[in-house]
Amino acid sequence: MVTDITAMTNLKNDNLDLGVAFYQIVDSVVQEYYQHLNKAQLLERTAASTKRKTLLIAILIGVTSIAPIPLYYVFYLIAFNINKSMGRFSTQEDVNSWTNAHAGQFLLLGLVVGFVLSILISIIVQKIRNKEADEIMKKAYAEMEAVNQIATENRTYITALPPSYRYPLATNYIYTLFRDRRVTSLNEALAMYDEQLHRWNMENMSRKIMLEQQRQTSLLGSIAASSALSAFSDTINLITG
């Protein structure tokens, strides 16, 4: 492992290759660091989203299961067929009388059973989904452990660059500069990267300005067309009027 950071800051002809190898490692370490970090953050968001969806699903199941009407008919049909098989209904009037007398009981029974079912189903769903979220979080913790391990074991390489340059885009560009022998010192590389970053920002801003100009031009064209159509319509009305 290279530990002489000073030697890597200003390279000479006899250590150019060593410097290139050094900044290649810097780039690979930072790339790996952010790869694990981004994955950990994505897993954390997924776990949080899973728990939120779990709560919504549980509420939906609860509201659906607590509806007494379907269960009311279930209990009504069961009791009706039992009483019918026992010969308690001789006329339609007997059926109507029995139904009117017991309708409230079946409705209450359906409500109670539906409430109990909603609680049980919600608990089961939450346990299953929360277990999935916990498994996702375990993976996120593993990724964060990898991040911490990389940071600890490769401190020399990570701290070789100033804090504001320790991210993949910067490290890869700086490594490319050394690899292509365009620079021989870190200060040169940082200055060239700052210039390139400024150009990228300006190009991005130019693209946004150009898109906005195109949008405004299109809007003005639509307004002009609408005005022309309105003027034509006014002319026709004037002639025919």
FENURVEN-V758296 format. One record per backbone hydrogen bond with DSSP energy under -0.5 kcal/mol. CO is the residue of the C=O (numbers start at 1). NH is the residue of the N-H. Records with the same first field share a line. If there is no record, write none. Layout:
CO: NH ; NH
//
This chain:
3: 5
4: 8
5: 9
6: 9 ; 10
9: 186
12: 15
13: 16
15: 19
16: 20
17: 21
18: 22
19: 23
20: 24
21: 25
22: 26
23: 27
24: 28
25: 29
26: 30
27: 31
28: 32
29: 33
30: 34
31: 35
32: 36
33: 37
34: 38
35: 39
36: 40
37: 41
38: 42
39: 43
40: 44
41: 45
42: 46
43: 47
44: 48
45: 49
46: 50
47: 51
48: 52
49: 53
50: 54
51: 55
52: 56
53: 57
54: 58
55: 59
56: 60
57: 61
58: 62
59: 63
60: 64
61: 65
62: 66
64: 67
67: 71
68: 72
69: 73
70: 74
71: 75
72: 76
73: 77
74: 78
75: 79
76: 80
77: 81
78: 82
79: 83
80: 84
81: 85
82: 86
83: 88
84: 87
88: 90
91: 95
92: 96
93: 97
94: 98
95: 99
96: 100
97: 101
98: 102
99: 103
102: 106
103: 107
104: 108
105: 109
106: 110
107: 111
108: 112
109: 113
110: 114
111: 115
112: 116
113: 117
114: 118
115: 119
116: 120
117: 121
118: 122
119: 123
120: 124
121: 125
122: 126
123: 127
124: 128
125: 129
126: 130
127: 131
128: 132
129: 133
130: 134
131: 135
132: 136
133: 137
134: 138
135: 139
136: 140
137: 141
138: 142
139: 143
140: 144
141: 145
142: 146
143: 147
144: 148
145: 149
146: 150
147: 151
148: 152
149: 153
150: 154
152: 155
154: 158
155: 159
157: 160
158: 161
162: 165
163: 166
165: 167
167: 170 ; 171
168: 172
169: 173
170: 174
171: 175
172: 176
173: 177
174: 178
175: 179
176: 180
177: 182 ; 183
178: 181
184: 11
185: 189
186: 190
187: 191
188: 192
189: 193
190: 194
191: 195
192: 196
193: 197
194: 198
195: 199
196: 200
197: 201
198: 202
199: 203
200: 204
201: 205
202: 206
203: 207
204: 208
205: 209
206: 210
207: 211
208: 212
209: 213
210: 214
211: 215
212: 216
213: 217
214: 218
215: 219
216: 220
217: 221
218: 222
219: 223
220: 224
221: 225
222: 226
223: 227
224: 228
225: 229
226: 230
227: 231
228: 232
229: 233
230: 234
231: 235
232: 236
233: 237
234: 238
235: 239
236: 240
237: 241
//
